Amino acid sequence: MVYPEDIKRYIESGLACQHVEVSGDGHHFEATIVSALFAGKSRVAQHQLVYRALGDRMREEIHALSMRTLTPDQWDEIGQG
């Protein structure tokens, strides 16, 4: 079974992030990911960076992941930074 902490660690090890939060029930997960690498990229391109960081785990271990991707400036704007 995959735990939210595992997914958080996978993302952080494959992508330079300022902040990562992951919650879930072992089957469905939600993540908030803040990275300067998202600047200037479309939402699709941002998600592709996260999928790349997760690699084969997206097919083998993680079956449902919804993401909220933000730049550090966006994170600050919503009062989270």
VEXDREN-793978 format. One record per residue: residue number from 1; residue in three letters; x, y, z of N, C-alpha, C in turn. Coordinates in Angstrom, 1 decimal, decimal comma, always signed. Layout:
BEGIN
<atom seq="NUM" type="ala" n_x="X" n_y="Y" n_z="Z" ca_x="X" ca_y="Y" ca_z="Z" c_x="X" c_y="Y" c_z="Z"/>
...
//
This chain:
BEGIN
<atom seq="1" type="met" n_x="+0,8" n_y="-1,2" n_z="+0,0" ca_x="+0,0" ca_y="+0,0" ca_z="+0,0" c_x="+0,9" c_y="+1,2" c_z="+0,0"/>
<atom seq="2" type="val" n_x="+0,4" n_y="+2,3" n_z="-0,7" ca_x="+1,2" ca_y="+3,5" ca_z="-0,8" c_x="+0,5" c_y="+4,5" c_z="+0,2"/>
<atom seq="3" type="tyr" n_x="+1,3" n_y="+5,3" n_z="+0,9" ca_x="+0,8" ca_y="+6,2" ca_z="+1,8" c_x="+1,1" c_y="+7,7" c_z="+1,3"/>
<atom seq="4" type="pro" n_x="+0,3" n_y="+8,6" n_z="+1,8" ca_x="+0,6" ca_y="+10,0" ca_z="+1,4" c_x="+2,1" c_y="+10,4" c_z="+1,6"/>
<atom seq="5" type="glu" n_x="+2,7" n_y="+10,0" n_z="+2,7" ca_x="+4,1" ca_y="+10,4" ca_z="+3,0" c_x="+5,0" c_y="+9,8" c_z="+1,9"/>
<atom seq="6" type="asp" n_x="+4,7" n_y="+8,7" n_z="+1,4" ca_x="+5,5" ca_y="+8,1" ca_z="+0,3" c_x="+5,4" c_y="+8,9" c_z="-0,9"/>
<atom seq="7" type="ile" n_x="+4,2" n_y="+9,3" n_z="-1,3" ca_x="+4,1" ca_y="+10,1" ca_z="-2,5" c_x="+4,8" c_y="+11,5" c_z="-2,4"/>
<atom seq="8" type="lys" n_x="+4,7" n_y="+12,1" n_z="-1,2" ca_x="+5,4" ca_y="+13,3" ca_z="-0,9" c_x="+6,9" c_y="+13,2" c_z="-1,1"/>
<atom seq="9" type="arg" n_x="+7,4" n_y="+12,1" n_z="-0,5" ca_x="+8,8" ca_y="+11,8" ca_z="-0,6" c_x="+9,2" c_y="+11,6" c_z="-2,1"/>
<atom seq="10" type="tyr" n_x="+8,4" n_y="+10,9" n_z="-2,8" ca_x="+8,7" ca_y="+10,6" ca_z="-4,3" c_x="+8,8" c_y="+11,9" c_z="-5,0"/>
<atom seq="11" type="ile" n_x="+7,8" n_y="+12,8" n_z="-4,8" ca_x="+7,8" ca_y="+14,1" ca_z="-5,5" c_x="+9,0" c_y="+14,9" c_z="-5,1"/>
<atom seq="12" type="glu" n_x="+9,2" n_y="+15,0" n_z="-3,9" ca_x="+10,4" ca_y="+15,9" ca_z="-3,4" c_x="+11,7" c_y="+15,3" c_z="-3,9"/>
<atom seq="13" type="ser" n_x="+11,8" n_y="+14,0" n_z="-4,1" ca_x="+13,1" ca_y="+13,5" ca_z="-4,5" c_x="+13,3" c_y="+13,7" c_z="-6,0"/>
<atom seq="14" type="gly" n_x="+12,2" n_y="+13,9" n_z="-6,8" ca_x="+12,4" ca_y="+14,0" ca_z="-8,2" c_x="+12,1" c_y="+15,4" c_z="-8,8"/>
<atom seq="15" type="leu" n_x="+11,7" n_y="+16,4" n_z="-7,9" ca_x="+11,4" ca_y="+17,7" ca_z="-8,4" c_x="+11,8" c_y="+18,7" c_z="-7,3"/>
<atom seq="16" type="ala" n_x="+12,4" n_y="+19,8" n_z="-7,7" ca_x="+12,8" ca_y="+20,8" ca_z="-6,7" c_x="+11,5" c_y="+21,6" c_z="-6,3"/>
<atom seq="17" type="cys" n_x="+11,1" n_y="+21,4" n_z="-5,1" ca_x="+9,9" ca_y="+22,0" ca_z="-4,5" c_x="+10,1" c_y="+22,8" c_z="-3,3"/>
<atom seq="18" type="gln" n_x="+9,3" n_y="+23,9" n_z="-3,2" ca_x="+9,3" ca_y="+24,7" ca_z="-2,0" c_x="+8,4" c_y="+24,1" c_z="-0,9"/>
<atom seq="19" type="his" n_x="+7,3" n_y="+23,5" n_z="-1,4" ca_x="+6,3" ca_y="+22,9" ca_z="-0,5" c_x="+5,6" c_y="+21,8" c_z="-1,2"/>
<atom seq="20" type="val" n_x="+5,3" n_y="+20,7" n_z="-0,4" ca_x="+4,5" ca_y="+19,6" ca_z="-0,9" c_x="+3,6" c_y="+19,1" c_z="+0,2"/>
<atom seq="21" type="glu" n_x="+2,3" n_y="+19,0" n_z="-0,1" ca_x="+1,3" ca_y="+18,4" ca_z="+0,8" c_x="+0,6" c_y="+17,3" c_z="+0,1"/>
<atom seq="22" type="val" n_x="+0,5" n_y="+16,2" n_z="+0,7" ca_x="-0,3" ca_y="+15,0" ca_z="+0,1" c_x="-1,2" c_y="+14,5" c_z="+1,1"/>
<atom seq="23" type="ser" n_x="-2,4" n_y="+14,2" n_z="+0,7" ca_x="-3,4" ca_y="+13,5" ca_z="+1,5" c_x="-4,0" c_y="+12,4" c_z="+0,7"/>
<atom seq="24" type="gly" n_x="-4,6" n_y="+11,5" n_z="+1,4" ca_x="-5,3" ca_y="+10,4" ca_z="+0,6" c_x="-5,6" c_y="+9,2" c_z="+1,5"/>
<atom seq="25" type="asp" n_x="-6,3" n_y="+8,3" n_z="+0,9" ca_x="-6,8" ca_y="+7,1" ca_z="+1,6" c_x="-6,1" c_y="+5,8" c_z="+1,2"/>
<atom seq="26" type="gly" n_x="-5,0" n_y="+5,9" n_z="+0,5" ca_x="-4,3" ca_y="+4,7" ca_z="+0,0" c_x="-4,7" c_y="+4,4" c_z="-1,4"/>
<atom seq="27" type="his" n_x="-5,8" n_y="+4,9" n_z="-1,9" ca_x="-6,2" ca_y="+4,7" ca_z="-3,3" c_x="-6,3" c_y="+6,0" c_z="-4,1"/>
<atom seq="28" type="his" n_x="-6,9" n_y="+7,0" n_z="-3,5" ca_x="-7,0" ca_y="+8,3" ca_z="-4,1" c_x="-6,2" c_y="+9,3" c_z="-3,3"/>
<atom seq="29" type="phe" n_x="-5,5" n_y="+10,1" n_z="-4,0" ca_x="-4,6" ca_y="+11,1" ca_z="-3,4" c_x="-4,8" c_y="+12,5" c_z="-4,0"/>
<atom seq="30" type="glu" n_x="-4,6" n_y="+13,5" n_z="-3,1" ca_x="-4,6" ca_y="+14,9" ca_z="-3,5" c_x="-3,3" c_y="+15,5" c_z="-3,1"/>
<atom seq="31" type="ala" n_x="-2,7" n_y="+16,3" n_z="-4,0" ca_x="-1,4" ca_y="+16,9" ca_z="-3,7" c_x="-1,4" c_y="+18,4" c_z="-4,0"/>
<atom seq="32" type="thr" n_x="-0,8" n_y="+19,2" n_z="-3,2" ca_x="-0,5" ca_y="+20,6" ca_z="-3,5" c_x="+1,0" c_y="+20,7" c_z="-3,6"/>
<atom seq="33" type="ile" n_x="+1,5" n_y="+21,1" n_z="-4,7" ca_x="+2,9" ca_y="+21,2" ca_z="-5,0" c_x="+3,3" c_y="+22,6" c_z="-5,4"/>
<atom seq="34" type="val" n_x="+4,3" n_y="+23,1" n_z="-4,8" ca_x="+4,8" ca_y="+24,5" ca_z="-5,0" c_x="+6,2" c_y="+24,4" c_z="-5,5"/>
<atom seq="35" type="ser" n_x="+6,5" n_y="+24,8" n_z="-6,7" ca_x="+7,8" ca_y="+24,8" ca_z="-7,3" c_x="+8,0" c_y="+26,0" c_z="-8,2"/>
<atom seq="36" type="ala" n_x="+9,2" n_y="+26,5" n_z="-8,2" ca_x="+9,6" ca_y="+27,6" ca_z="-9,1" c_x="+9,7" c_y="+27,1" c_z="-10,5"/>
<atom seq="37" type="leu" n_x="+9,9" n_y="+25,8" n_z="-10,7" ca_x="+10,0" ca_y="+25,2" ca_z="-12,0" c_x="+8,7" c_y="+25,3" c_z="-12,8"/>
<atom seq="38" type="phe" n_x="+7,6" n_y="+25,6" n_z="-12,1" ca_x="+6,3" ca_y="+25,7" ca_z="-12,7" c_x="+6,1" c_y="+27,1" c_z="-13,4"/>
<atom seq="39" type="ala" n_x="+6,9" n_y="+28,0" n_z="-13,1" ca_x="+6,8" ca_y="+29,4" ca_z="-13,7" c_x="+6,8" c_y="+29,4" c_z="-15,2"/>
<atom seq="40" type="gly" n_x="+5,8" n_y="+30,0" n_z="-15,8" ca_x="+5,8" ca_y="+30,1" ca_z="-17,2" c_x="+5,3" c_y="+28,9" c_z="-18,0"/>
<atom seq="41" type="lys" n_x="+4,9" n_y="+27,9" n_z="-17,2" ca_x="+4,5" ca_y="+26,6" ca_z="-17,9" c_x="+3,0" c_y="+26,5" c_z="-17,7"/>
<atom seq="42" type="ser" n_x="+2,4" n_y="+25,8" n_z="-18,7" ca_x="+0,9" ca_y="+25,6" ca_z="-18,6" c_x="+0,7" c_y="+24,6" c_z="-17,5"/>
<atom seq="43" type="arg" n_x="-0,6" n_y="+24,5" n_z="-17,1" ca_x="-1,0" ca_y="+23,5" ca_z="-16,1" c_x="-0,6" c_y="+22,1" c_z="-16,5"/>
<atom seq="44" type="val" n_x="-0,8" n_y="+21,8" n_z="-17,8" ca_x="-0,5" ca_y="+20,5" ca_z="-18,3" c_x="+1,0" c_y="+20,2" c_z="-18,2"/>
<atom seq="45" type="ala" n_x="+1,8" n_y="+21,2" n_z="-18,5" ca_x="+3,3" ca_y="+21,0" ca_z="-18,4" c_x="+3,7" c_y="+20,9" c_z="-17,0"/>
<atom seq="46" type="gln" n_x="+3,1" n_y="+21,6" n_z="-16,1" ca_x="+3,4" ca_y="+21,5" ca_z="-14,7" c_x="+3,1" c_y="+20,1" c_z="-14,2"/>
<atom seq="47" type="his" n_x="+1,9" n_y="+19,6" n_z="-14,6" ca_x="+1,6" ca_y="+18,2" ca_z="-14,1" c_x="+2,5" c_y="+17,2" c_z="-14,7"/>
<atom seq="48" type="gln" n_x="+3,0" n_y="+17,4" n_z="-16,0" ca_x="+3,9" ca_y="+16,5" ca_z="-16,6" c_x="+5,2" c_y="+16,5" c_z="-15,8"/>
<atom seq="49" type="leu" n_x="+5,7" n_y="+17,6" n_z="-15,3" ca_x="+6,9" ca_y="+17,6" ca_z="-14,4" c_x="+6,7" c_y="+16,7" c_z="-13,2"/>
<atom seq="50" type="val" n_x="+5,5" n_y="+16,8" n_z="-12,6" ca_x="+5,2" ca_y="+15,9" ca_z="-11,4" c_x="+5,2" c_y="+14,5" c_z="-11,8"/>
<atom seq="51" type="tyr" n_x="+4,5" n_y="+14,2" n_z="-12,9" ca_x="+4,4" ca_y="+12,8" ca_z="-13,4" c_x="+5,8" c_y="+12,2" c_z="-13,7"/>
<atom seq="52" type="arg" n_x="+6,7" n_y="+13,1" n_z="-14,2" ca_x="+8,0" ca_y="+12,6" ca_z="-14,5" c_x="+8,8" c_y="+12,3" c_z="-13,2"/>
<atom seq="53" type="ala" n_x="+8,6" n_y="+13,2" n_z="-12,2" ca_x="+9,2" ca_y="+12,9" ca_z="-10,9" c_x="+8,7" c_y="+11,6" c_z="-10,3"/>
<atom seq="54" type="leu" n_x="+7,4" n_y="+11,3" n_z="-10,5" ca_x="+6,9" ca_y="+10,0" ca_z="-10,0" c_x="+7,3" c_y="+8,8" c_z="-10,8"/>
<atom seq="55" type="gly" n_x="+7,5" n_y="+9,0" n_z="-12,1" ca_x="+8,0" ca_y="+7,9" ca_z="-12,9" c_x="+7,0" c_y="+6,8" c_z="-13,0"/>
<atom seq="56" type="asp" n_x="+7,5" n_y="+5,6" n_z="-13,0" ca_x="+6,7" ca_y="+4,4" ca_z="-13,1" c_x="+5,7" c_y="+4,2" c_z="-12,0"/>
<atom seq="57" type="arg" n_x="+5,9" n_y="+4,9" n_z="-10,9" ca_x="+5,1" ca_y="+4,7" ca_z="-9,7" c_x="+3,6" c_y="+5,1" c_z="-10,1"/>
<atom seq="58" type="met" n_x="+3,5" n_y="+6,0" n_z="-11,1" ca_x="+2,1" ca_y="+6,4" ca_z="-11,5" c_x="+1,3" c_y="+5,3" c_z="-12,1"/>
<atom seq="59" type="arg" n_x="+2,0" n_y="+4,4" n_z="-12,7" ca_x="+1,3" ca_y="+3,2" ca_z="-13,3" c_x="+1,3" c_y="+2,0" c_z="-12,3"/>
<atom seq="60" type="glu" n_x="+2,3" n_y="+1,9" n_z="-11,5" ca_x="+2,4" ca_y="+0,7" ca_z="-10,7" c_x="+1,8" c_y="+0,8" c_z="-9,3"/>
<atom seq="61" type="glu" n_x="+2,0" n_y="+2,0" n_z="-8,7" ca_x="+1,6" ca_y="+2,2" ca_z="-7,3" c_x="+0,5" c_y="+3,2" c_z="-7,0"/>
<atom seq="62" type="ile" n_x="+0,5" n_y="+4,2" n_z="-7,8" ca_x="-0,5" ca_y="+5,4" ca_z="-7,6" c_x="-1,5" c_y="+5,3" c_z="-8,7"/>
<atom seq="63" type="his" n_x="-2,7" n_y="+5,2" n_z="-8,3" ca_x="-3,8" ca_y="+5,0" ca_z="-9,4" c_x="-4,6" c_y="+6,2" c_z="-9,6"/>
<atom seq="64" type="ala" n_x="-4,7" n_y="+7,1" n_z="-8,6" ca_x="-5,5" ca_y="+8,3" ca_z="-8,7" c_x="-4,8" c_y="+9,4" c_z="-7,9"/>
<atom seq="65" type="leu" n_x="-4,4" n_y="+10,5" n_z="-8,6" ca_x="-3,7" ca_y="+11,6" ca_z="-8,0" c_x="-4,2" c_y="+12,9" c_z="-8,6"/>
<atom seq="66" type="ser" n_x="-4,9" n_y="+13,7" n_z="-7,8" ca_x="-5,3" ca_y="+15,0" ca_z="-8,3" c_x="-4,3" c_y="+16,0" c_z="-7,7"/>
<atom seq="67" type="met" n_x="-3,9" n_y="+17,0" n_z="-8,6" ca_x="-2,8" ca_y="+17,9" ca_z="-8,2" c_x="-3,3" c_y="+19,3" c_z="-8,3"/>
<atom seq="68" type="arg" n_x="-2,8" n_y="+20,1" n_z="-7,4" ca_x="-2,8" ca_y="+21,6" ca_z="-7,4" c_x="-1,4" c_y="+22,0" c_z="-7,5"/>
<atom seq="69" type="thr" n_x="-1,0" n_y="+22,6" n_z="-8,6" ca_x="+0,4" ca_y="+23,0" ca_z="-8,8" c_x="+0,4" c_y="+24,6" c_z="-8,8"/>
<atom seq="70" type="leu" n_x="+1,4" n_y="+25,1" n_z="-8,1" ca_x="+1,5" ca_y="+26,5" ca_z="-7,9" c_x="+3,0" c_y="+26,9" c_z="-7,9"/>
<atom seq="71" type="thr" n_x="+3,2" n_y="+28,2" n_z="-8,4" ca_x="+4,6" ca_y="+28,7" ca_z="-8,3" c_x="+4,7" c_y="+29,3" c_z="-6,9"/>
<atom seq="72" type="pro" n_x="+5,9" n_y="+29,6" n_z="-6,4" ca_x="+6,0" ca_y="+30,3" ca_z="-5,1" c_x="+5,2" c_y="+31,6" c_z="-5,0"/>
<atom seq="73" type="asp" n_x="+5,2" n_y="+32,4" n_z="-6,1" ca_x="+4,5" ca_y="+33,6" ca_z="-6,1" c_x="+3,0" c_y="+33,4" c_z="-5,9"/>
<atom seq="74" type="gln" n_x="+2,5" n_y="+32,4" n_z="-6,6" ca_x="+1,0" ca_y="+32,1" ca_z="-6,5" c_x="+0,7" c_y="+31,6" c_z="-5,1"/>
<atom seq="75" type="trp" n_x="+1,6" n_y="+30,8" n_z="-4,5" ca_x="+1,5" ca_y="+30,3" ca_z="-3,2" c_x="+1,4" c_y="+31,5" c_z="-2,2"/>
<atom seq="76" type="asp" n_x="+2,3" n_y="+32,4" n_z="-2,4" ca_x="+2,3" ca_y="+33,6" ca_z="-1,5" c_x="+1,0" c_y="+34,4" c_z="-1,7"/>
<atom seq="77" type="glu" n_x="+0,5" n_y="+34,6" n_z="-2,9" ca_x="-0,7" ca_y="+35,3" ca_z="-3,2" c_x="-1,9" c_y="+34,8" c_z="-2,5"/>
<atom seq="78" type="ile" n_x="-2,0" n_y="+33,5" n_z="-2,3" ca_x="-3,1" ca_y="+33,0" ca_z="-1,6" c_x="-2,9" c_y="+32,9" c_z="-0,1"/>
<atom seq="79" type="gly" n_x="-1,8" n_y="+33,5" n_z="+0,3" ca_x="-1,5" ca_y="+33,6" ca_z="+1,8" c_x="-1,0" c_y="+32,3" c_z="+2,4"/>
<atom seq="80" type="gln" n_x="-0,4" n_y="+31,5" n_z="+1,7" ca_x="+0,1" ca_y="+30,2" ca_z="+2,2" c_x="+1,6" c_y="+30,2" c_z="+2,5"/>
<atom seq="81" type="gly" n_x="+2,4" n_y="+31,1" n_z="+1,8" ca_x="+3,8" ca_y="+31,1" ca_z="+1,9" c_x="+4,4" c_y="+31,8" c_z="+3,1"/>
//
